C-alpha cells in the first residue's frame, strides 16, 4: 500500500521543538490530573483528603481539575488547537486557587511561576512560528505583473 502523498512536508526545527514542548506540558498535566485523582479517592495524604471528607470549595476545585488536566494533556499531546485552551482553564483554576484564594486553598509558591513560565514559552513559540510562516510565505510568493 502506497502513501497518499509521496511528498510529506517536513517539520521545521521550530515546529519540532514546539510539539516537544507541548508534549512535556502534556506529561505534567497528566501528572497533575493523577495527583488530584489520587487525592480524591484517598490514595494520597493518608486518605484524609478523600472527596467525602473535603469541604465544598475543595470538592469543586479538585474534582474539576481531576477531569480538566487529563483532557488538557490529551489535547496537548496530540498538538491540536483545543489543547492549549483547555490547559488555560486548568492552569487558570490553579492560579486562582493558590494565588487569589490562598486563604481557602492554602499556598503553593510554585504553581503561579510555573504556569507563567509555560505561558511565556508558549507565546515565544507562537511568535517564532508566525514569523517562520510569514518568511516562508514571502519566499514562495511570485508577483506577476
C-alpha positions as CSV (number, residue, x, y, z in Angstrom):
1,X,0.0,0.0,0.0
2,X,1.4,3.4,-1.0
3,X,1.1,6.6,0.9
4,X,-1.5,9.1,-0.4
5,X,1.1,11.8,-0.8
6,X,4.7,10.9,-1.7
7,X,5.9,14.3,-0.6
8,X,5.1,14.9,3.0
9,X,6.3,18.4,4.1
10,X,9.0,18.1,6.8
11,X,8.6,20.0,10.0
12,X,11.0,22.7,10.8
13,X,13.2,22.7,13.9
14,X,10.9,25.3,15.5
15,X,7.8,23.1,14.8
16,X,9.5,20.0,16.2
17,X,10.6,21.9,19.3
18,X,7.1,23.3,19.8
19,X,5.5,19.9,19.6
20,X,8.1,18.5,22.1
21,X,7.3,21.4,24.4
22,X,3.6,20.7,24.1
23,X,4.2,17.1,25.0
24,X,6.3,17.9,28.0
25,X,3.5,20.2,29.2
26,X,1.0,17.3,28.5
27,X,3.0,14.9,30.7
28,X,2.9,17.5,33.5
29,X,-0.8,17.9,33.1
30,X,-1.4,14.2,33.3
31,X,0.7,14.2,36.4
32,X,-1.4,16.9,38.0
33,X,-4.6,15.1,37.0
34,X,-3.3,11.9,38.6
35,X,-2.4,13.8,41.7
36,X,-6.0,15.1,42.0
37,X,-7.5,11.7,41.4
38,X,-5.2,10.1,44.0
39,X,-6.3,12.8,46.5
40,X,-10.0,12.3,45.7
41,X,-10.0,8.5,46.0
42,X,-8.0,8.6,49.2
43,X,-4.7,7.2,47.9
44,X,-2.6,10.2,48.9
45,X,-2.5,12.2,52.1
46,X,-3.2,9.1,54.1
47,X,-6.8,9.2,53.0
48,X,-7.5,12.4,54.8
49,X,-8.3,14.3,51.5
50,X,-10.9,11.9,50.1
51,X,-13.8,13.5,48.3
52,X,-16.3,12.8,51.0
53,X,-14.0,14.5,53.6
54,X,-13.3,17.7,51.7
55,X,-15.1,21.0,52.2
56,X,-17.2,22.4,49.4
57,X,-14.6,24.6,47.7
58,X,-12.1,21.8,47.6
59,X,-14.7,19.3,46.3
60,X,-15.5,21.7,43.4
61,X,-11.8,22.6,42.6
62,X,-10.3,19.1,42.9
63,X,-13.0,17.3,41.0
64,X,-12.9,19.8,38.2
65,X,-9.1,19.8,37.9
66,X,-9.1,16.0,38.1
67,X,-11.1,16.0,34.9
68,X,-9.7,19.1,33.1
69,X,-6.0,18.3,33.5
70,X,-6.1,14.9,31.7
71,X,-8.3,16.3,28.9
72,X,-5.7,19.2,28.5
73,X,-3.0,16.5,28.5
74,X,-4.6,14.7,25.6
75,X,-5.1,17.9,23.6
76,X,-1.5,19.0,24.2
77,X,-0.1,15.6,23.4
78,X,-1.9,15.5,20.1
79,X,-0.9,19.1,19.4
80,X,-4.5,20.1,18.5
81,X,-5.8,23.6,18.8
82,X,-8.1,23.0,21.7
83,X,-5.3,21.5,23.9
84,X,-3.8,24.9,25.0
85,X,-7.3,26.3,25.5
86,X,-8.2,23.6,28.0
87,X,-4.8,24.0,29.6
88,X,-5.5,27.7,30.2
89,X,-8.7,26.7,32.0
90,X,-6.8,24.2,34.2
91,X,-3.9,26.5,34.9
92,X,-6.2,29.4,35.5
93,X,-8.1,27.3,38.0
94,X,-4.9,26.5,39.9
95,X,-3.6,30.1,39.7
96,X,-6.9,31.3,41.2
97,X,-6.8,28.6,43.9
98,X,-3.3,29.3,45.1
99,X,-2.8,32.9,44.1
100,X,-6.2,34.6,44.7
101,X,-8.0,32.4,47.1
102,X,-5.0,31.2,49.1
103,X,-6.9,31.7,52.4
104,X,-9.2,28.9,51.3
105,X,-6.9,26.5,49.4
106,X,-3.6,27.3,51.1
107,X,-0.5,28.5,49.3
108,X,1.7,26.8,46.7
109,X,4.6,29.0,45.7
110,X,5.5,27.0,42.6
111,X,2.2,26.9,40.8
112,X,1.9,30.6,39.7
113,X,5.5,31.0,38.5
114,X,5.4,27.6,36.8
115,X,2.3,28.3,34.8
116,X,3.5,31.8,34.0
117,X,6.7,30.3,32.6
118,X,4.8,27.9,30.4
119,X,2.7,30.8,29.1
120,X,5.8,32.8,28.2
121,X,7.5,29.9,26.4
122,X,4.2,29.1,24.6
123,X,3.9,32.7,23.4
124,X,7.5,32.8,22.3
125,X,7.0,29.6,20.2
126,X,3.8,31.0,18.7
127,X,5.6,34.2,17.7
128,X,8.5,32.2,16.3
129,X,6.1,30.0,14.3
130,X,4.3,33.1,13.0
131,X,7.5,34.7,11.9
132,X,8.6,31.5,10.2
133,X,5.3,31.1,8.4
134,X,5.5,34.7,7.3
135,X,9.0,34.2,5.9
136,X,8.0,31.1,4.0
137,X,5.0,32.8,2.5
138,X,7.3,35.7,1.2
139,X,9.7,33.2,-0.3
140,X,7.0,31.4,-2.2
141,X,5.3,34.5,-3.4
142,X,5.5,35.3,-7.0
143,X,4.4,38.8,-8.1
144,X,3.2,38.7,-11.7
145,X,2.6,42.0,-13.5
